[in-house]
Amino acid sequence: MSLKAFHLVFIILSILFSLVFGIWAVVNYGSSGKTAELVLGIISLAGTVGMSIYLFFFLKKFKHVSYL
């Protein structure tokens, strides 16, 4: 596995984990009412957007590098 492939897998997993945690925190805020959970959820979802933008530019920059 090349460094590009590892980086791609790592970014995608980070996006998915951040998205799931953000959704969980926001939904859990609805039942508990704790402001900290809402803040963590919003930060996590903003991180998901940021990592998605990073993934786009990463793929654009390294499109000529092989996955092997």
N, CA, C, O and CB atoms as a CASP TS submission, in Angstrom:
PFRMAT TS
TARGET T0000
AUTHOR 0000-0000-0000
METHOD Language model
MODEL 1
PARENT N/A
ATOM      1  N   MET     1       0.857  -1.162   0.000  1.00  0.00           N
ATOM      2  CA  MET     1       0.000   0.000   0.000  1.00  0.00           C
ATOM      3  C   MET     1       0.911   1.234   0.000  1.00  0.00           C
ATOM      4  O   MET     1       1.815   1.358   0.826  1.00  0.00           O
ATOM      5  CB  MET     1      -0.979  -0.007   1.233  1.00  0.00           C
ATOM      6  N   SER     2       0.656   2.118  -0.922  1.00  0.00           N
ATOM      7  CA  SER     2       1.472   3.322  -1.028  1.00  0.00           C
ATOM      8  C   SER     2       1.076   4.345   0.030  1.00  0.00           C
ATOM      9  O   SER     2       0.047   4.218   0.694  1.00  0.00           O
ATOM     10  CB  SER     2       1.345   3.930  -2.424  1.00  0.00           C
ATOM     11  N   LEU     3       1.907   5.343   0.163  1.00  0.00           N
ATOM     12  CA  LEU     3       1.620   6.405   1.111  1.00  0.00           C
ATOM     13  C   LEU     3       0.356   7.161   0.703  1.00  0.00           C
ATOM     14  O   LEU     3      -0.408   7.607   1.559  1.00  0.00           O
ATOM     15  CB  LEU     3       2.811   7.367   1.215  1.00  0.00           C
ATOM     16  N   LYS     4       0.138   7.304  -0.604  1.00  0.00           N
ATOM     17  CA  LYS     4      -1.070   7.988  -1.077  1.00  0.00           C
ATOM     18  C   LYS     4      -2.309   7.189  -0.695  1.00  0.00           C
ATOM     19  O   LYS     4      -3.290   7.761  -0.219  1.00  0.00           O
ATOM     20  CB  LYS     4      -1.017   8.199  -2.609  1.00  0.00           C
ATOM     21  N   ALA     5      -2.277   5.885  -0.896  1.00  0.00           N
ATOM     22  CA  ALA     5      -3.433   5.047  -0.576  1.00  0.00           C
ATOM     23  C   ALA     5      -3.704   5.058   0.926  1.00  0.00           C
ATOM     24  O   ALA     5      -4.856   5.149   1.350  1.00  0.00           O
ATOM     25  CB  ALA     5      -3.208   3.603  -1.067  1.00  0.00           C
ATOM     26  N   PHE     6      -2.644   4.966   1.733  1.00  0.00           N
ATOM     27  CA  PHE     6      -2.818   5.003   3.184  1.00  0.00           C
ATOM     28  C   PHE     6      -3.415   6.341   3.612  1.00  0.00           C
ATOM     29  O   PHE     6      -4.332   6.377   4.432  1.00  0.00           O
ATOM     30  CB  PHE     6      -1.471   4.762   3.900  1.00  0.00           C
ATOM     31  N   HIS     7      -2.905   7.433   3.066  1.00  0.00           N
ATOM     32  CA  HIS     7      -3.402   8.758   3.407  1.00  0.00           C
ATOM     33  C   HIS     7      -4.870   8.908   3.014  1.00  0.00           C
ATOM     34  O   HIS     7      -5.664   9.484   3.758  1.00  0.00           O
ATOM     35  CB  HIS     7      -2.556   9.836   2.722  1.00  0.00           C
ATOM     36  N   LEU     8      -5.218   8.395   1.863  1.00  0.00           N
ATOM     37  CA  LEU     8      -6.599   8.458   1.386  1.00  0.00           C
ATOM     38  C   LEU     8      -7.537   7.682   2.314  1.00  0.00           C
ATOM     39  O   LEU     8      -8.603   8.178   2.678  1.00  0.00           O
ATOM     40  CB  LEU     8      -6.695   7.906  -0.046  1.00  0.00           C
ATOM     41  N   VAL     9      -7.147   6.486   2.688  1.00  0.00           N
ATOM     42  CA  VAL     9      -7.959   5.679   3.608  1.00  0.00           C
ATOM     43  C   VAL     9      -8.070   6.377   4.963  1.00  0.00           C
ATOM     44  O   VAL     9      -9.148   6.414   5.556  1.00  0.00           O
ATOM     45  CB  VAL     9      -7.349   4.262   3.779  1.00  0.00           C
ATOM     46  N   PHE    10      -6.970   6.923   5.449  1.00  0.00           N
ATOM     47  CA  PHE    10      -6.961   7.603   6.737  1.00  0.00           C
ATOM     48  C   PHE    10      -7.873   8.830   6.724  1.00  0.00           C
ATOM     49  O   PHE    10      -8.598   9.065   7.691  1.00  0.00           O
ATOM     50  CB  PHE    10      -5.536   8.011   7.107  1.00  0.00           C
ATOM     51  N   ILE    11      -7.847   9.606   5.656  1.00  0.00           N
ATOM     52  CA  ILE    11      -8.698  10.796   5.560  1.00  0.00           C
ATOM     53  C   ILE    11     -10.169  10.390   5.505  1.00  0.00           C
ATOM     54  O   ILE    11     -10.998  10.989   6.190  1.00  0.00           O
ATOM     55  CB  ILE    11      -8.324  11.637   4.314  1.00  0.00           C
ATOM     56  N   ILE    12     -10.499   9.396   4.711  1.00  0.00           N
ATOM     57  CA  ILE    12     -11.895   8.960   4.575  1.00  0.00           C
ATOM     58  C   ILE    12     -12.423   8.423   5.907  1.00  0.00           C
ATOM     59  O   ILE    12     -13.550   8.733   6.293  1.00  0.00           O
ATOM     60  CB  ILE    12     -12.020   7.876   3.474  1.00  0.00           C
ATOM     61  N   LEU    13     -11.622   7.624   6.609  1.00  0.00           N
ATOM     62  CA  LEU    13     -12.054   7.118   7.915  1.00  0.00           C
ATOM     63  C   LEU    13     -12.222   8.260   8.917  1.00  0.00           C
ATOM     64  O   LEU    13     -13.154   8.247   9.721  1.00  0.00           O
ATOM     65  CB  LEU    13     -11.044   6.090   8.452  1.00  0.00           C
ATOM     66  N   SER    14     -11.336   9.234   8.871  1.00  0.00           N
ATOM     67  CA  SER    14     -11.453  10.385   9.772  1.00  0.00           C
ATOM     68  C   SER    14     -12.725  11.174   9.480  1.00  0.00           C
ATOM     69  O   SER    14     -13.404  11.624  10.403  1.00  0.00           O
ATOM     70  CB  SER    14     -10.221  11.300   9.643  1.00  0.00           C
ATOM     71  N   ILE    15     -13.047  11.343   8.214  1.00  0.00           N
ATOM     72  CA  ILE    15     -14.278  12.043   7.838  1.00  0.00           C
ATOM     73  C   ILE    15     -15.499  11.287   8.356  1.00  0.00           C
ATOM     74  O   ILE    15     -16.412  11.887   8.922  1.00  0.00           O
ATOM     75  CB  ILE    15     -14.362  12.211   6.304  1.00  0.00           C
ATOM     76  N   LEU    16     -15.510   9.979   8.161  1.00  0.00           N
ATOM     77  CA  LEU    16     -16.656   9.183   8.602  1.00  0.00           C
ATOM     78  C   LEU    16     -16.809   9.200  10.121  1.00  0.00           C
ATOM     79  O   LEU    16     -17.917   9.375  10.627  1.00  0.00           O
ATOM     80  CB  LEU    16     -16.516   7.748   8.113  1.00  0.00           C
ATOM     81  N   PHE    17     -15.713   9.020  10.849  1.00  0.00           N
ATOM     82  CA  PHE    17     -15.787   9.040  12.313  1.00  0.00           C
ATOM     83  C   PHE    17     -16.233  10.399  12.822  1.00  0.00           C
ATOM     84  O   PHE    17     -17.044  10.483  13.744  1.00  0.00           O
ATOM     85  CB  PHE    17     -14.434   8.675  12.923  1.00  0.00           C
ATOM     86  N   SER    18     -15.712  11.458  12.233  1.00  0.00           N
ATOM     87  CA  SER    18     -16.085  12.807  12.655  1.00  0.00           C
ATOM     88  C   SER    18     -17.561  13.073  12.365  1.00  0.00           C
ATOM     89  O   SER    18     -18.253  13.682  13.181  1.00  0.00           O
ATOM     90  CB  SER    18     -15.206  13.855  11.948  1.00  0.00           C
ATOM     91  N   LEU    19     -18.037  12.625  11.222  1.00  0.00           N
ATOM     92  CA  LEU    19     -19.437  12.806  10.856  1.00  0.00           C
ATOM     93  C   LEU    19     -20.356  12.062  11.822  1.00  0.00           C
ATOM     94  O   LEU    19     -21.340  12.621  12.307  1.00  0.00           O
ATOM     95  CB  LEU    19     -19.677  12.326   9.421  1.00  0.00           C
ATOM     96  N   VAL    20     -20.032  10.803  12.099  1.00  0.00           N
ATOM     97  CA  VAL    20     -20.867   9.998  12.992  1.00  0.00           C
ATOM     98  C   VAL    20     -20.860  10.592  14.403  1.00  0.00           C
ATOM     99  O   VAL    20     -21.906  10.672  15.046  1.00  0.00           O
ATOM    100  CB  VAL    20     -20.374   8.531  13.022  1.00  0.00           C
ATOM    101  N   PHE    21     -19.686  11.006  14.887  1.00  0.00           N
ATOM    102  CA  PHE    21     -19.625  11.598  16.221  1.00  0.00           C
ATOM    103  C   PHE    21     -20.415  12.908  16.273  1.00  0.00           C
ATOM    104  O   PHE    21     -21.126  13.163  17.245  1.00  0.00           O
ATOM    105  CB  PHE    21     -18.162  11.843  16.632  1.00  0.00           C
ATOM    106  N   GLY    22     -20.296  13.737  15.236  1.00  0.00           N
ATOM    107  CA  GLY    22     -21.022  15.000  15.203  1.00  0.00           C
ATOM    108  C   GLY    22     -22.523  14.800  15.224  1.00  0.00           C
ATOM    109  O   GLY    22     -23.240  15.491  15.948  1.00  0.00           O
ATOM    110  N   ILE    23     -23.000  13.850  14.427  1.00  0.00           N
ATOM    111  CA  ILE    23     -24.433  13.556  14.407  1.00  0.00           C
ATOM    112  C   ILE    23     -24.879  13.017  15.764  1.00  0.00           C
ATOM    113  O   ILE    23     -25.919  13.422  16.284  1.00  0.00           O
ATOM    114  CB  ILE    23     -24.768  12.542  13.288  1.00  0.00           C
ATOM    115  N   TRP    24     -24.090  12.101  16.341  1.00  0.00           N
ATOM    116  CA  TRP    24     -24.430  11.545  17.645  1.00  0.00           C
ATOM    117  C   TRP    24     -24.501  12.639  18.707  1.00  0.00           C
ATOM    118  O   TRP    24     -25.430  12.660  19.514  1.00  0.00           O
ATOM    119  CB  TRP    24     -23.411  10.482  18.050  1.00  0.00           C
ATOM    120  N   ALA    25     -23.526  13.544  18.713  1.00  0.00           N
ATOM    121  CA  ALA    25     -23.491  14.591  19.731  1.00  0.00           C
ATOM    122  C   ALA    25     -24.682  15.538  19.607  1.00  0.00           C
ATOM    123  O   ALA    25     -25.265  15.934  20.616  1.00  0.00           O
ATOM    124  CB  ALA    25     -22.190  15.378  19.630  1.00  0.00           C
ATOM    125  N   VAL    26     -25.045  15.902  18.382  1.00  0.00           N
ATOM    126  CA  VAL    26     -26.182  16.807  18.187  1.00  0.00           C
ATOM    127  C   VAL    26     -27.487  16.117  18.577  1.00  0.00           C
ATOM    128  O   VAL    26     -28.343  16.729  19.216  1.00  0.00           O
ATOM    129  CB  VAL    26     -26.249  17.288  16.719  1.00  0.00           C
ATOM    130  N   VAL    27     -27.644  14.858  18.201  1.00  0.00           N
ATOM    131  CA  VAL    27     -28.856  14.117  18.566  1.00  0.00           C
ATOM    132  C   VAL    27     -28.920  13.911  20.078  1.00  0.00           C
ATOM    133  O   VAL    27     -29.986  14.026  20.682  1.00  0.00           O
ATOM    134  CB  VAL    27     -28.900  12.752  17.837  1.00  0.00           C
ATOM    135  N   ASN    28     -27.776  13.606  20.685  1.00  0.00           N
ATOM    136  CA  ASN    28     -27.737  13.410  22.129  1.00  0.00           C
ATOM    137  C   ASN    28     -28.026  14.712  22.873  1.00  0.00           C
ATOM    138  O   ASN    28     -28.579  14.686  23.972  1.00  0.00           O
ATOM    139  CB  ASN    28     -26.378  12.854  22.552  1.00  0.00           C
ATOM    140  N   TYR    29     -27.661  15.838  22.291  1.00  0.00           N
ATOM    141  CA  TYR    29     -27.989  17.131  22.894  1.00  0.00           C
ATOM    142  C   TYR    29     -29.499  17.298  22.996  1.00  0.00           C
ATOM    143  O   TYR    29     -29.998  17.873  23.963  1.00  0.00           O
ATOM    144  CB  TYR    29     -27.378  18.286  22.077  1.00  0.00           C
ATOM    145  N   GLY    30     -30.222  16.800  22.008  1.00  0.00           N
ATOM    146  CA  GLY    30     -31.677  16.910  22.029  1.00  0.00           C
ATOM    147  C   GLY    30     -32.302  16.199  23.217  1.00  0.00           C
ATOM    148  O   GLY    30     -33.328  16.641  23.734  1.00  0.00           O
ATOM    149  N   SER    31     -31.696  15.103  23.654  1.00  0.00           N
ATOM    150  CA  SER    31     -32.270  14.368  24.785  1.00  0.00           C
ATOM    151  C   SER    31     -31.711  14.804  26.131  1.00  0.00           C
ATOM    152  O   SER    31     -32.399  14.701  27.146  1.00  0.00           O
ATOM    153  CB  SER    31     -32.034  12.897  24.606  1.00  0.00           C
ATOM    154  N   SER    32     -30.469  15.292  26.155  1.00  0.00           N
ATOM    155  CA  SER    32     -29.867  15.655  27.441  1.00  0.00           C
ATOM    156  C   SER    32     -29.898  17.153  27.715  1.00  0.00           C
ATOM    157  O   SER    32     -30.003  17.569  28.869  1.00  0.00           O
ATOM    158  CB  SER    32     -28.442  15.171  27.491  1.00  0.00           C
ATOM    159  N   GLY    33     -29.810  17.960  26.676  1.00  0.00           N
ATOM    160  CA  GLY    33     -29.838  19.406  26.842  1.00  0.00           C
ATOM    161  C   GLY    33     -28.526  20.012  27.292  1.00  0.00           C
ATOM    162  O   GLY    33     -28.494  21.187  27.657  1.00  0.00           O
ATOM    163  N   LYS    34     -27.437  19.247  27.280  1.00  0.00           N
ATOM    164  CA  LYS    34     -26.130  19.760  27.690  1.00  0.00           C
ATOM    165  C   LYS    34     -25.510  20.547  26.531  1.00  0.00           C
ATOM    166  O   LYS    34     -25.389  20.048  25.412  1.00  0.00           O
ATOM    167  CB  LYS    34     -25.189  18.595  28.137  1.00  0.00           C
ATOM    168  N   THR    35     -25.126  21.773  26.828  1.00  0.00           N
ATOM    169  CA  THR    35     -24.581  22.652  25.798  1.00  0.00           C
ATOM    170  C   THR    35     -23.251  22.138  25.260  1.00  0.00           C
ATOM    171  O   THR    35     -22.945  22.334  24.084  1.00  0.00           O
ATOM    172  CB  THR    35     -24.407  24.057  26.347  1.00  0.00           C
ATOM    173  N   ALA    36     -22.465  21.492  26.097  1.00  0.00           N
ATOM    174  CA  ALA    36     -21.158  20.979  25.674  1.00  0.00           C
ATOM    175  C   ALA    36     -21.307  19.970  24.531  1.00  0.00           C
ATOM    176  O   ALA    36     -20.473  19.938  23.626  1.00  0.00           O
ATOM    177  CB  ALA    36     -20.427  20.326  26.864  1.00  0.00           C
ATOM    178  N   GLU    37     -22.350  19.154  24.565  1.00  0.00           N
ATOM    179  CA  GLU    37     -22.562  18.178  23.500  1.00  0.00           C
ATOM    180  C   GLU    37     -22.903  18.868  22.191  1.00  0.00           C
ATOM    181  O   GLU    37     -22.456  18.435  21.129  1.00  0.00           O
ATOM    182  CB  GLU    37     -23.672  17.201  23.882  1.00  0.00           C
ATOM    183  N   LEU    38     -23.683  19.926  22.253  1.00  0.00           N
ATOM    184  CA  LEU    38     -24.009  20.671  21.047  1.00  0.00           C
ATOM    185  C   LEU    38     -22.760  21.322  20.463  1.00  0.00           C
ATOM    186  O   LEU    38     -22.550  21.291  19.250  1.00  0.00           O
ATOM    187  CB  LEU    38     -25.073  21.732  21.345  1.00  0.00           C
ATOM    188  N   VAL    39     -21.938  21.905  21.316  1.00  0.00           N
ATOM    189  CA  VAL    39     -20.707  22.554  20.848  1.00  0.00           C
ATOM    190  C   VAL    39     -19.767  21.530  20.221  1.00  0.00           C
ATOM    191  O   VAL    39     -19.215  21.770  19.148  1.00  0.00           O
ATOM    192  CB  VAL    39     -19.999  23.284  22.011  1.00  0.00           C
ATOM    193  N   LEU    40     -19.582  20.390  20.883  1.00  0.00           N
ATOM    194  CA  LEU    40     -18.729  19.337  20.328  1.00  0.00           C
ATOM    195  C   LEU    40     -19.269  18.813  19.002  1.00  0.00           C
ATOM    196  O   LEU    40     -18.496  18.534  18.086  1.00  0.00           O
ATOM    197  CB  LEU    40     -18.596  18.189  21.321  1.00  0.00           C
ATOM    198  N   GLY    41     -20.575  18.680  18.892  1.00  0.00           N
ATOM    199  CA  GLY    41     -21.186  18.224  17.649  1.00  0.00           C
ATOM    200  C   GLY    41     -20.964  19.200  16.512  1.00  0.00           C
ATOM    201  O   GLY    41     -20.654  18.797  15.391  1.00  0.00           O
ATOM    202  N   ILE    42     -21.122  20.475  16.797  1.00  0.00           N
ATOM    203  CA  ILE    42     -20.928  21.488  15.757  1.00  0.00           C
ATOM    204  C   ILE    42     -19.462  21.547  15.331  1.00  0.00           C
ATOM    205  O   ILE    42     -19.163  21.646  14.142  1.00  0.00           O
ATOM    206  CB  ILE    42     -21.395  22.871  16.256  1.00  0.00           C
ATOM    207  N   ILE    43     -18.548  21.484  16.305  1.00  0.00           N
ATOM    208  CA  ILE    43     -17.123  21.484  15.968  1.00  0.00           C
ATOM    209  C   ILE    43     -16.762  20.260  15.146  1.00  0.00           C
ATOM    210  O   ILE    43     -15.989  20.355  14.192  1.00  0.00           O
ATOM    211  CB  ILE    43     -16.268  21.533  17.238  1.00  0.00           C
ATOM    212  N   SER    44     -17.309  19.126  15.502  1.00  0.00           N
ATOM    213  CA  SER    44     -17.036  17.890  14.771  1.00  0.00           C
ATOM    214  C   SER    44     -17.578  17.962  13.348  1.00  0.00           C
ATOM    215  O   SER    44     -16.907  17.530  12.411  1.00  0.00           O
ATOM    216  CB  SER    44     -17.645  16.693  15.505  1.00  0.00           C
ATOM    217  N   LEU    45     -18.772  18.495  13.175  1.00  0.00           N
ATOM    218  CA  LEU    45     -19.333  18.617  11.830  1.00  0.00           C
ATOM    219  C   LEU    45     -18.566  19.646  11.000  1.00  0.00           C
ATOM    220  O   LEU    45     -18.425  19.477   9.789  1.00  0.00           O
ATOM    221  CB  LEU    45     -20.813  19.004  11.906  1.00  0.00           C
ATOM    222  N   ALA    46     -18.070  20.707  11.635  1.00  0.00           N
ATOM    223  CA  ALA    46     -17.226  21.671  10.918  1.00  0.00           C
ATOM    224  C   ALA    46     -15.908  21.008  10.508  1.00  0.00           C
ATOM    225  O   ALA    46     -15.389  21.270   9.423  1.00  0.00           O
ATOM    226  CB  ALA    46     -16.952  22.927  11.799  1.00  0.00           C
ATOM    227  N   GLY    47     -15.376  20.159  11.372  1.00  0.00           N
ATOM    228  CA  GLY    47     -14.172  19.401  11.030  1.00  0.00           C
ATOM    229  C   GLY    47     -14.412  18.452   9.874  1.00  0.00           C
ATOM    230  O   GLY    47     -13.527  18.243   9.044  1.00  0.00           O
ATOM    231  N   THR    48     -15.598  17.879   9.814  1.00  0.00           N
ATOM    232  CA  THR    48     -15.958  17.003   8.696  1.00  0.00           C
ATOM    233  C   THR    48     -15.932  17.773   7.381  1.00  0.00           C
ATOM    234  O   THR    48     -15.420  17.285   6.374  1.00  0.00           O
ATOM    235  CB  THR    48     -17.349  16.383   8.921  1.00  0.00           C
ATOM    236  N   VAL    49     -16.485  18.972   7.402  1.00  0.00           N
ATOM    237  CA  VAL    49     -16.474  19.810   6.193  1.00  0.00           C
ATOM    238  C   VAL    49     -15.038  20.171   5.818  1.00  0.00           C
ATOM    239  O   VAL    49     -14.665  20.106   4.647  1.00  0.00           O
ATOM    240  CB  VAL    49     -17.315  21.101   6.408  1.00  0.00           C
ATOM    241  N   GLY    50     -14.238  20.548   6.806  1.00  0.00           N
ATOM    242  CA  GLY    50     -12.847  20.902   6.548  1.00  0.00           C
ATOM    243  C   GLY    50     -12.043  19.749   5.977  1.00  0.00           C
ATOM    244  O   GLY    50     -11.269  19.930   5.037  1.00  0.00           O
ATOM    245  N   MET    51     -12.225  18.564   6.542  1.00  0.00           N
ATOM    246  CA  MET    51     -11.501  17.396   6.024  1.00  0.00           C
ATOM    247  C   MET    51     -11.977  17.004   4.637  1.00  0.00           C
ATOM    248  O   MET    51     -11.187  16.502   3.837  1.00  0.00           O
ATOM    249  CB  MET    51     -11.659  16.216   6.970  1.00  0.00           C
ATOM    250  N   SER    52     -13.251  17.221   4.332  1.00  0.00           N
ATOM    251  CA  SER    52     -13.765  16.935   2.993  1.00  0.00           C
ATOM    252  C   SER    52     -13.139  17.873   1.965  1.00  0.00           C
ATOM    253  O   SER    52     -12.807  17.456   0.856  1.00  0.00           O
ATOM    254  CB  SER    52     -15.298  17.061   2.963  1.00  0.00           C
ATOM    255  N   ILE    53     -12.982  19.135   2.337  1.00  0.00           N
ATOM    256  CA  ILE    53     -12.322  20.092   1.444  1.00  0.00           C
ATOM    257  C   ILE    53     -10.858  19.694   1.260  1.00  0.00           C
ATOM    258  O   ILE    53     -10.329  19.744   0.150  1.00  0.00           O
ATOM    259  CB  ILE    53     -12.428  21.543   2.004  1.00  0.00           C
ATOM    260  N   TYR    54     -10.212  19.300   2.349  1.00  0.00           N
ATOM    261  CA  TYR    54      -8.823  18.838   2.267  1.00  0.00           C
ATOM    262  C   TYR    54      -8.712  17.625   1.346  1.00  0.00           C
ATOM    263  O   TYR    54      -7.777  17.544   0.549  1.00  0.00           O
ATOM    264  CB  TYR    54      -8.284  18.492   3.670  1.00  0.00           C
ATOM    265  N   LEU    55      -9.641  16.689   1.443  1.00  0.00           N
ATOM    266  CA  LEU    55      -9.628  15.500   0.589  1.00  0.00           C
ATOM    267  C   LEU    55      -9.731  15.882  -0.877  1.00  0.00           C
ATOM    268  O   LEU    55      -9.034  15.316  -1.719  1.00  0.00           O
ATOM    269  CB  LEU    55     -10.772  14.555   0.965  1.00  0.00           C
ATOM    270  N   PHE    56     -10.598  16.840  -1.187  1.00  0.00           N
ATOM    271  CA  PHE    56     -10.748  17.294  -2.570  1.00  0.00           C
ATOM    272  C   PHE    56      -9.428  17.833  -3.108  1.00  0.00           C
ATOM    273  O   PHE    56      -9.011  17.461  -4.205  1.00  0.00           O
ATOM    274  CB  PHE    56     -11.839  18.371  -2.670  1.00  0.00           C
ATOM    275  N   PHE    57      -8.766  18.704  -2.352  1.00  0.00           N
ATOM    276  CA  PHE    57      -7.507  19.284  -2.815  1.00  0.00           C
ATOM    277  C   PHE    57      -6.378  18.251  -2.823  1.00  0.00           C
ATOM    278  O   PHE    57      -5.487  18.317  -3.671  1.00  0.00           O
ATOM    279  CB  PHE    57      -7.121  20.471  -1.934  1.00  0.00           C
ATOM    280  N   PHE    58      -6.407  17.307  -1.898  1.00  0.00           N
ATOM    281  CA  PHE    58      -5.415  16.236  -1.890  1.00  0.00           C
ATOM    282  C   PHE    58      -5.520  15.396  -3.158  1.00  0.00           C
ATOM    283  O   PHE    58      -4.511  15.107  -3.803  1.00  0.00           O
ATOM    284  CB  PHE    58      -5.590  15.348  -0.648  1.00  0.00           C
ATOM    285  N   LEU    59      -6.737  15.007  -3.513  1.00  0.00           N
ATOM    286  CA  LEU    59      -6.925  14.204  -4.724  1.00  0.00           C
ATOM    287  C   LEU    59      -6.553  14.985  -5.980  1.00  0.00           C
ATOM    288  O   LEU    59      -6.000  14.425  -6.926  1.00  0.00           O
ATOM    289  CB  LEU    59      -8.372  13.726  -4.822  1.00  0.00           C
ATOM    290  N   LYS    60      -6.855  16.257  -5.981  1.00  0.00           N
ATOM    291  CA  LYS    60      -6.527  17.107  -7.129  1.00  0.00           C
ATOM    292  C   LYS    60      -5.007  17.246  -7.282  1.00  0.00           C
ATOM    293  O   LYS    60      -4.491  17.205  -8.399  1.00  0.00           O
ATOM    294  CB  LYS    60      -7.181  18.503  -6.972  1.00  0.00           C
ATOM    295  N   LYS    61      -4.306  17.407  -6.185  1.00  0.00           N
ATOM    296  CA  LYS    61      -2.864  17.626  -6.234  1.00  0.00           C
ATOM    297  C   LYS    61      -2.108  16.351  -6.605  1.00  0.00           C
ATOM    298  O   LYS    61      -1.125  16.410  -7.342  1.00  0.00           O
ATOM    299  CB  LYS    61      -2.369  18.150  -4.894  1.00  0.00           C
ATOM    300  N   PHE    62      -2.555  15.201  -6.103  1.00  0.00           N
ATOM    301  CA  PHE    62      -1.820  13.960  -6.304  1.00  0.00           C
ATOM    302  C   PHE    62      -2.495  13.013  -7.285  1.00  0.00           C
ATOM    303  O   PHE    62      -2.359  11.797  -7.149  1.00  0.00           O
ATOM    304  CB  PHE    62      -1.636  13.267  -4.993  1.00  0.00           C
ATOM    305  N   LYS    63      -3.217  13.534  -8.265  1.00  0.00           N
ATOM    306  CA  LYS    63      -3.901  12.666  -9.221  1.00  0.00           C
ATOM    307  C   LYS    63      -2.919  11.908 -10.118  1.00  0.00           C
ATOM    308  O   LYS    63      -3.274  10.867 -10.671  1.00  0.00           O
ATOM    309  CB  LYS    63      -4.852  13.486 -10.077  1.00  0.00           C
ATOM    310  N   HIS    64      -1.703  12.409 -10.269  1.00  0.00           N
ATOM    311  CA  HIS    64      -0.732  11.760 -11.130  1.00  0.00           C
ATOM    312  C   HIS    64       0.070  10.675 -10.416  1.00  0.00           C
ATOM    313  O   HIS    64       0.813   9.936 -11.063  1.00  0.00           O
ATOM    314  CB  HIS    64       0.201  12.784 -11.694  1.00  0.00           C
ATOM    315  N   VAL    65      -0.068  10.565  -9.080  1.00  0.00           N
ATOM    316  CA  VAL    65       0.665   9.568  -8.302  1.00  0.00           C
ATOM    317  C   VAL    65      -0.156   8.281  -8.229  1.00  0.00           C
ATOM    318  O   VAL    65      -1.362   8.317  -7.983  1.00  0.00           O
ATOM    319  CB  VAL    65       0.984  10.101  -6.872  1.00  0.00           C
ATOM    320  N   SER    66       0.503   7.150  -8.443  1.00  0.00           N
ATOM    321  CA  SER    66      -0.172   5.847  -8.436  1.00  0.00           C
ATOM    322  C   SER    66      -0.602   5.444  -7.032  1.00  0.00           C
ATOM    323  O   SER    66       0.002   5.871  -6.048  1.00  0.00           O
ATOM    324  CB  SER    66       0.741   4.774  -9.024  1.00  0.00           C
ATOM    325  N   TYR    67      -1.650   4.620  -6.936  1.00  0.00           N
ATOM    326  CA  TYR    67      -2.115   4.105  -5.658  1.00  0.00           C
ATOM    327  C   TYR    67      -1.296   2.909  -5.190  1.00  0.00           C
ATOM    328  O   TYR    67      -1.405   2.501  -4.034  1.00  0.00           O
ATOM    329  CB  TYR    67      -3.571   3.722  -5.753  1.00  0.00           C
ATOM    330  N   LEU    68      -0.505   2.362  -6.045  1.00  0.00           N
ATOM    331  CA  LEU    68       0.309   1.205  -5.673  1.00  0.00           C
ATOM    332  C   LEU    68       1.617   1.696  -5.170  1.00  0.00           C
ATOM    333  O   LEU    68       2.474   0.896  -4.795  1.00  0.00           O
ATOM    334  CB  LEU    68       0.510   0.237  -6.847  1.00  0.00           C
TER
END
